[in-house]
């Protein structure tokens, strides 16, 4: 496997949630740095060393709502 992609979203209660696309890996962290460490640990736990992805790609999704006044 060459890479794994994680979808990163801000948690409404604070921090971040990360979910791997195509794999049952989910983790969270209070800060981006903590989240990245937790993602690395989760990937190491999920895959055997020979099957681990060479690249972990993080896709940050941010939802923003704007009000339009006519």
N, C-alpha and C positions, 0 to 999 in steps of 0.2 A: 504494500500500500504506500502510495507516495505522500498523500496528505489527508487530513481530516479537517472538516470545517465546523466551527462552533458558532452558533447564533447567540449573540450577547444582547441582553435587554436589561434596562434599569428596572430594579424592583420598586414598586410604588412605596414600599415601606423602608426603602433605603438599600444601598448596595446593588449588586448585579447578579443576574442569573445567566448561566451558560448551558446550552443544550447542543450536543453533537448531532449533525445531520446524518441520518442513516445508521446511527448507532445509539444504543440505550445508555448514553452517558449524560449525566446532569450534575452540575455543581454550582456553587455560589460563592460570593465573597463580598466583604464590606467595601473594599477598595479595588481598583483595577489591578494593582500589584498582587493583592491577596487572591483575586480571582484567577490571575495567570498562574500563580503557584498551584492553586487547587486544580486547574485544568491539567497542568503537567502531571500532577499526582494521579488524577483520575485516568488519564491516558495510560500511564505506566501500570496502573492496577488492572485496566481493562484488556490490554494487549500483552501477549508474550513479547519478549525483546525482539525476536526475529520478525514478528508481524507488526510491530509498532510503526506508525506513520513517520516519515522523514520530516514532514512539515505540519504544523498546526496553524491553521488559518482562522483568525478571529473576525467575525462579521458583526460589527456593532450596529444595532437597530435603535433608532431614537424616534419616539413618537412625539409630535408636537402639534398642538391645536391652535389655530389662529382664528380670531373672530373678525368677520368682515362687516363693516358698517356701511350701509347703502345710503 
